[in-house]
Amino acid sequence: MARKTYAARRSQLISTFGVGSLFPAENNSFMITSIDQWDTKHLKPVSEPRLARSLRVAELLLPPAGARGKIPVVRFPQMLVCPSCNRLGRIQQLQASYEDPKCGLCKSLAPLTPSRFVVACEDGHIDDFPYSYWVHGFTPSGDSDHLLSLASEGRTSSLADMVVRCSCGKSRTMADAFNSVALKEMKCQGNRPWLGYGYRERDCGKAPKTVQRGASNVWFPVVRSAISIPPYSEFLAKVVTSKASQLSQPQALEPGSTWVLEGVVQEFDGRFSADELRAEIKRQFHGNEETELSEEQLREQEFLALMNGRRDSPDTDFVAEKVAVPEAHQHWIKAARKVTRLREVRALYGFSRLHPRSEDKPDAKLSPLSPDDNRQNWLPAIETLGEGLFVALDRSQVEAWAETDFAAGREKTLRLNAKRAAEQRGQDPVPVSIVETLIHTLSHIIIDQLSLDAGYPASSIRERLYVGPDQVGVLLYTASSDSAGSLGGIAAQASPRRLGPALDEGLFRTSWCSADPVCIESRGSGTDARNLAACHCCVLVPETSCELFNSNLDRGSLFGVHGQIGLGFKDWAALNPIAVAGVEKPGVSDVPLNDNIPLSIRQSPWLTVFSESGPELQELIPELVEVDVELGDWGADIGPDNQWQVDLSWATARVAVLVERDDERDDWLAEQGWTTYHTNDFAPADLADKLADKVY
């Protein structure tokens, strides 16, 4: 009989149905096997060297897709129940086939149902629920004299109505099976069925706990992600990574192998030269980069890339345009970025059971994705493309506020709450930082506002916090740029004309909560009292959006509390603003300001172009700012020999604005597929509207 196959989305093999998880399929339940059993012939590489280095592997591979790519599974749990005769046992005991298990002990030939209950321990082991032990208090040796059945009495839907019976006459309900000490006399057998039953850890000895087969705590993925930043986000870097097996060899750089490099150049239609390819090979495979890269270093590099910004280019997956900070918020926001293109790679490198690996359990034992004696040098990963916005605060200003008595008092309360929770578990307390609390709370406020303004559901917006010695910021992004963003998308909200009102409205709405004064006066809420003034009515968001599981939040740090109004960061920053030189205004640093420049231009990236251009463009630019057209190239050289100039151009959209006519130049642009507009042919407002339609 041909083996059945079942389908799952590629992304689910990282987040939902990864290695060691239970995969429900029709009337069956399977466990995804270890990656050493996967067929790597159908796995495509994912280019993200930074993430691979941080996880100490050579490469990241996409899970298979399509009919040819299959992932092996094993049947788990092995204990099955017949819905007709209620017999409980393994496939052999029920005289069923492995491929299509049907009860062979009764005439109904009913499809067998996987057991609802399994046991797991904190070290990641998992096993069938010990029904014989549960009924007898020991494991009987004579199976023929002890035939089990599991049936519901039908009176209620509680566990007390589920009864395990043995043919010897003993029976017991499942009422106490989920008690934390129910199986304390029984030691974990150390089973790791995803690796194979020969990889049992016999010296585990922990007390197993009963869980339902479909419960969320059966499998918690441990995932690390990274944002692709230059130079790793460039097209050439991705080409070299995809051909690592061929180009990473030292022979590829020898003079006799030039034909190999020329072949790669020709394969990609000359989009780069052989010298550029050779330099990228040296950087990726023969450089002096460290072999390890921590999570903190990953984020530090990303923060610097976001602050430096990156203009649009056809061959990059990272575009972060510098935008002006809204005037009303320049006293406390240092920089803003419009991230119109980003790529995130997420890699699965382990998993846990019963408890997720988090700040509460940073040293929780991770279950491996492959056995120690066949350790793989790759990990499964997925890549997603999206957009977002980035907001950075001034670290020195935030630190100055954190030293105030009010902020120090809020931080002390959070530390005491964390200490009490840690003492109950016998662990070290998790670190607490009021700076992280502040930016995390602000992040949730913006997420909530973006869900209203940008049209995305809050659950599809992710946060990425940057908190370090010289950084305080948050990247809010979505990896699903589709019809959900029907109101304009997230990146569009980064413009000063939209970001300012969005911040004003979001801060105003969350400055009070429908649960006040209970919420604002809270001295500890949420899991382990890790929050202060935070609840579902104000700043909690879907946990798919939050990096910290909705913990480390406090509205009071932003707005103050009753009796201490004006001491929150928002009001404190108004009295202690960032120095004017510290507020970023793109393109402003070297431009002399005068009273003839409109205020809207001074606060926009168009300031330099406006100051140095002629009257025709000076009439057009305010209209472009009004309709939020992104900054274009000014005076770009074009033509076969770069013999002409274009007054304003947007190369990716192939749109140009021309002041004077030049038939030869204009004809060449038309032949190359450009749309051209002459300023003399349109009123400035009409031309701005046309450009807004073309550029976006």
Stockholm file with secondary structure:
# STOCKHOLM 1.0

chainA/1-696         MARKTYAARRSQLISTFGVGSLFPAENNSFMITSIDQWDTKHLKPVSEPRLARSLRVAELLLPPAGARGKIPVVRFPQMLVCPSCNRLGRIQQLQASYEDPKCGLCKSLAPLTPSRFVVACEDGHIDDFPYSYWVHGFTPSGDSDHLLSLASEGRTSSLADMVVRCSCGKSRTMADAFNSVALKEMKCQGNRPWLGYGYRERDCGKAPKTVQRGASNVWFPVVRSAISIPPYSEFLAKVVTSKASQLSQPQALEPGSTWVLEGVVQEFDGRFSADELRAEIKRQFHGNEETELSEEQLREQEFLALMNGRRDSPDTDFVAEKVAVPEAHQHWIKAARKVTRLREVRALYGFSRLHPRSEDKPDAKLSPLSPDDNRQNWLPAIETLGEGLFVALDRSQVEAWAETDFAAGREKTLRLNAKRAAEQRGQDPVPVSIVETLIHTLSHIIIDQLSLDAGYPASSIRERLYVGPDQVGVLLYTASSDSAGSLGGIAAQASPRRLGPALDEGLFRTSWCSADPVCIESRGSGTDARNLAACHCCVLVPETSCELFNSNLDRGSLFGVHGQIGLGFKDWAALNPIAVAGVEKPGVSDVPLNDNIPLSIRQSPWLTVFSESGPELQELIPELVEVDVELGDWGADIGPDNQWQVDLSWATARVAVLVERDDERDDWLAEQGWTTYHTNDFAPADLADKLADKVY
#=GR chainA/1-696 SS CCCCCCCCCTTHHHHTSCTTCEEEETTEEEEECCGGGSCGGGCCEECCHHHHHHTTCSEEECCCCSSSCCCCEEECCCCEECTTTCEEECTTTTTCCSSSCBCSSSTTCCBCEECSEEEECTTSCEEECCHHHHHHSSCCSCGGGCCEEEEECSSCSSGGGEEEEETTSCEEESTTTTSTTTTTTSCCCCCCTTTCTTCCCTTCCCCCEEEETTCGGGCEEEEEEEECCTTTTBHHHHHHHHTHHHHSSGGGGSGGGHHHHHHHHHHTTTSSCHHHHHHHHHHHHSSCCCSCCCHHHHHHHHHHHHHHCBCCCTTBSCEEEEECCCGGGTTTEEEEEEEEEEEEEEEEEEEESSSCCSSSSTTCCCBCSSCGGGCCSEEEEEEEEEEEEEEEECHHHHHHHHTSHHHHHHHHHHHHHHHHHHHHHTSCCCCCCHHHHHHHHHHHHHHHHHHHHTCCCGGGCEEEEEEETTEEEEEEEESCCSGGGTTCCSGGGGSHHHHHHHHHHHHHHHTSCTTTTTTTTCSCBSGGGCBSSCCTTTTCCCTTTCTTTTCSCCTHHHHCCTTCTTCSHHHHHHHSCCCGGGSCCTTCTTCCCCTTSCHHHHTSTTHHHHHHSCHHHHHHHHHHHHTTCCCCEEEEEESTTSCEEEEEEETTTTEEEESSCCHHHHHHHHHTTCEEEEGGGSCHHHHHHHHHHHHC
#=GC SS_cons         CCCCCCCCCTTHHHHTSCTTCEEEETTEEEEECCGGGSCGGGCCEECCHHHHHHTTCSEEECCCCSSSCCCCEEECCCCEECTTTCEEECTTTTTCCSSSCBCSSSTTCCBCEECSEEEECTTSCEEECCHHHHHHSSCCSCGGGCCEEEEECSSCSSGGGEEEEETTSCEEESTTTTSTTTTTTSCCCCCCTTTCTTCCCTTCCCCCEEEETTCGGGCEEEEEEEECCTTTTBHHHHHHHHTHHHHSSGGGGSGGGHHHHHHHHHHTTTSSCHHHHHHHHHHHHSSCCCSCCCHHHHHHHHHHHHHHCBCCCTTBSCEEEEECCCGGGTTTEEEEEEEEEEEEEEEEEEEESSSCCSSSSTTCCCBCSSCGGGCCSEEEEEEEEEEEEEEEECHHHHHHHHTSHHHHHHHHHHHHHHHHHHHHHTSCCCCCCHHHHHHHHHHHHHHHHHHHHTCCCGGGCEEEEEEETTEEEEEEEESCCSGGGTTCCSGGGGSHHHHHHHHHHHHHHHTSCTTTTTTTTCSCBSGGGCBSSCCTTTTCCCTTTCTTTTCSCCTHHHHCCTTCTTCSHHHHHHHSCCCGGGSCCTTCTTCCCCTTSCHHHHTSTTHHHHHHSCHHHHHHHHHHHHTTCCCCEEEEEESTTSCEEEEEEETTTTEEEESSCCHHHHHHHHHTTCEEEEGGGSCHHHHHHHHHHHHC
//
